[in-house]
Structures are given as C-alpha cells and as structure tokens.
Amino acid sequence: MEAYCVVLTTAGTEEEAQRLAEGLVAGKLAACVQVLPVTSTYIWQGELHRDREWLLLIKTTAARYGDVEAFIREHHSYQVPEIVQLPIHRGLAAYLAWVEESVAQD
C-alpha cells in the first residue's frame, strides 16, 4: 500500500467545503485541502442532476484515511458523500515529508 494519498469529496456549498477543509487541517487529518468549483452531472434516485459543487482535494497519509473518511461522514450534509482515495505513487520527498509531519498523530 502507498504511504500517501489524495482523498476526493464534494460539497454542495462553498461554505460547507471550507468548513470541511478547515476541520480536516485543524484536526491534523490533512496537510492541505484545496477547494475547487466544479459542475457535477450524475443520476441520483432515478433523476438526472447537474449541480454546482465544490471539490475537495485532501492531501494526507494512507494511515489517516480511515480518520478522514470518518470525519467526512460525520460532518457532511450529503446522505452518501463522495469519498474516494487515490494513492500517491511518487512525489517530491520534501513535500511528502511535510505531509507526514502535518498529519502525525501525537
């Protein structure tokens, strides 16, 4: 298993996205969270939707993934939020060391 990852989730409002981002970083679950506006097209409960959402790119370690998922599930307004883990196969060693230090458990 890779040691570092990016976790993706989306939020329905910019305010919710910022609240999630700040909670993840303040809780030392993520080293950095980027929030980007996106348009999502999907089918939910049999209906086609096209909505403005905010995509969160959450940089963390694979060891903290379970805690990140639990935080999102607890604090997210969606019934079934997107929570997807993407492994980081390679990266700048100094950056990955910073990620590790930023999410280190006391």
Helices and strands as residue ranges (DSSP letters): E 4-11, H 14-26, E 32-44, E 47-61, G 62-64, H 65-75, E 84-88, H 93-102
